[in-house]
Amino acid sequence: MSQQEIPKDWFEFMQKAWNPMSFPLPGMMTPTVDVDEIKKKIAELKAVETWLTVNTGFVQMTIKTLEMQAAALESLRAAGEAANKPPAT
């Protein structure tokens, strides 16, 4: 059984534990007190939120389009099968 590697630096270990995706955490030990820096970070995060919202809309639209395509193909297949059946006498 292999042992889990624990970083020698405790701060690095805690940052990886609290922030596994490695986004920079401003002032993990001391909070950011610069209002301009906070406003800049808010603007950046809002830009990311907008981008994610737009992309979510594209994904949802693609899903709906594919669902409509599947339903159309299924109805064409069913109509083709009905047309190929010999008439009942």
Number of C-alpha atoms within 10 A of each C-alpha: 3 4 5 6 6 9 11 8 8 10 12 12 13 13 16 14 11 11 12 9 9 10 9 9 12 12 9 11 8 7 9 13 9 8 9 10 12 13 11 11 13 12 12 12 12 12 12 12 12 12 12 12 12 12 12 12 12 12 12 12 12 12 12 12 12 12 12 12 12 12 12 12 12 12 12 12 12 12 11 11 10 11 10 9 8 7 7 4 3
